[in-house]
């Protein structure tokens, strides 16, 4: 992200305000007075944030880079100007789990370059109690506006660490007592594998999967049992299924 960025869409902006994200100002399309907009404006003013009405065309122009086919991203009449996102350290994520009195549950994303997939994974991670996500500084989508939008605001609640060497990071997680589980096509069935306790789940890209060195550093491999003719799932869907399976086994 650059020094200044934008968030757009009602859910995304609402969650940013609720979380106390560093928001410089909020822009709202002239004439919008419906319930969800009033709620966001009230929350923003309670936090002494600047709220300004602007012409919808201004919001369209700001969100044009995030749309497609010459159309702007769906801002729903609201844009927040925010400070740059800050990544955390892996130790910060482990500390969050410890403070909650929970066994660490992390995701390691190896080669997820699509921002929609990244955002969807973050959204599922927030729903299934993941303490944090680790990505690579290379071969990874950055934590940017498109990711925040795709996460529907969940990116405000899931800390993300960015590491140079995922293999070295995985080895450090092992030293901390985590089991490292790779999601691959030829792994043992996840439903028959013990996923309880401290786990880091590794998800690879749809095209190339998990890189060889990262896969070799994992403790074991799991797959999702499927009966259809396609034979594979979108990376974000596969991640959600495996996150659910872990929580199901833990009775949560």
N, C-alpha and C positions, 0 to 999 in steps of 0.2 A: 504494500500500500504506500501511497505517497503521504506527505505530511498532512494532507487534508483529503477526505473522501466523503462519499455520500452513502446513506442508507435510504431505501425507498420502499413504499408499501406500508399499509396500516399495521399489520402484525409486527413487522420488522421494527418499525419506529417505536411502537408501543413497548415492545420488550426492551429496546435500548433505553428508553426513558425510565422504565421500571427498574432496570439494572443500575441506573446511575452512570451510564456510559458518558464519556466526555463529548457532549454535544455542544457545538458552537451556536447553532440556531436551527430552527425548524421553519420550513417554508410550506405554506398550505395554499392550494388553489383558491382563488377568489370565489366567494359564494357558497363554499362547502360548510354546512352547519349540521350535518346528520349526527347521530348518536356517537358513533365510534370516533369521529373527528373531535367532537366536543370532549369526549373522555380524554383523548390524547392531549388536547390543548389544556385541559384542567390540570392533568398530571404535570405537564411541562411548566405551566405557570407556578404550580406549587413548588417546583424546583428552581424557580427564577430563571427559566430558560427563555430566550428570545423567540417569539413566534411571529412570523410575518406572512401576510397574505400577498400572493403574487399571481400573475396571469398564468393560466395552465400551460401556455406555450413555453414559458420559462422552465417549468418542470419537465415538459416533453423534451426540450433541448438538453437538459441536464442528464436525462435518462436514456437518451438516444443510443449511447454506446452499449447499453445493456439490453437493447431490444434486438429485433431481427426483421428482415424484409423492409427496412426503412421505417419501421415503427419503433417508438421508444419502449423501454421497459415499463411494465405495468406499475406505475407509481401510486395509483389510486388517490391522486390528489395531494400527496404528502411526501416531502423529502426532508431528511435531516442531514445537516452538514456536521461531520464528526471528525474527531482527531484520529490519527493513525492507530491501527490496531497494534497491540503489543502481544508478542508471543511470550510464553512462560518457559521455565526450565522443567525438565522431567522431575526433578526433586520436588518442585511445587505441586505437581500432580499427585505424587505419592504422599505428600504431606496432607493434601485435601482428604484422601482416603483415610489416613491415620486419624485426622481430627474428627472424622465422622464415625470412627470405630469400625470401619469396614475393610474387607480385604480388597486390595487394589484391582480395579477392572479397567484396563486400558485398551485402546485401539492403536495399532501401528499401520499406517497407510503407506504402502509401497507402490508408488507410480500412479496414484490417482490424480490425473491431470484435468479431468473434466470438472468444472466448478459446480455444475448441477449435482453430479454424483457426490462431490465433497460435501455440499450443503445438505443433501439428503441424508448422508451418513451422520453428520453432526446432529441433525434433527432426531434421528432414531437413537443416537447415542444418549441424547438428553432424556429421551423417554424411557430408556432401559437402564439408567443409572450408571453410565460410564463416567469414570472420574476425569478422564482426559484423553486427548488424541496426540499421537506423535506422527509427524510427517518428515519427509526428507527435504533438505534445502534445494535439492535438484530433483527433477522428475516428479514434481508435485504442484498442484494448483495452489496458489497463494491464498491466504485468508483475506479475500477482498470483498467488494460490494456484492458481486454476483453470488459468492458463497453465502454471505449473510442473508441475501434475499431468498436463496434456495432453501436455507435452513429455517425460514419463517421465524426468525428471531432467536432460534435455539443457540446460535453461535455466541450469544451474549452469556451463556451459562456453561459452555464447555471450554475449558482451557486447552490451548493447542501449543505444543512444543515443536520446534523445528530443529532437526539435528543434521549434521553433515554426514555422519556414518551410521546408518540404521543397524548394521551388524554389531558394531561396538556398543550401541545403545541397548540392543537386545541382550548382549552379554552382561551389561550392567544391571538390567532388570532381573536377569537370572540370579545374580548375586544378591539381589534384594528379596529373593524367594518367589518370584513370579514364574508361572509356567507359560511358555511361549507357544501359541497354537496357530498354525498356518492354515488358512482356508484355501484348499486346492481341490481339483476335480477328482484326484485319485486317492484322497484320504479316507480314513475310516469314518463311518457314519457318525455325525455329530450327536445324534440322538442316543447312540450307544457308547459315547465317550464321556468320561467324567470331566465336566467343565466347571465344577464348583471350586471356590477358593480364589486365590490371587492369580489372575490370568491377564495376559496381553494377547489379544486376537489380531493376527496379521492378515490384512486384506490387500490383494494385489490388483493391478489394473486389469480391465476387461480384455485388452489385447494381448499383453505379454505375461500377465499373472505376476506372481511374486518372483523377484530376481533370485538367481541361483544361490548366491552367498547368503542372502537373507533366509531363504527357505532352508538351507542346510543348517542354519543356526537355531532353527525352531526345535522345540522338544518333541512335538508330534503334529500330525496333519489330520484335518477333518474335512469332510465333504457333506453336502446336503442331499439327502435322498430325494430323487425326482422320478416321475413316471412319464412325463411328457416327451415329445419328439424333438424339442429344441435342445435339451441337454445342458443348458447353462442359464444362469441368472445374471441380470444386471448387477454390477459390483455393489451398489448401494442396497439393493434388495437382498443379496446374499448376506451382506453384513448385518442387516436388520434381522434376518432369520436366525443367524447364529447368536446374535445378542439376545434375542428372545429365548433361544434354546438354553443358554446359560442361566438366565433368570428363571426359566421354567424349572430347571433342575434344582435350583436353590429355593424353590417354592415361593417365589416373589411375583 
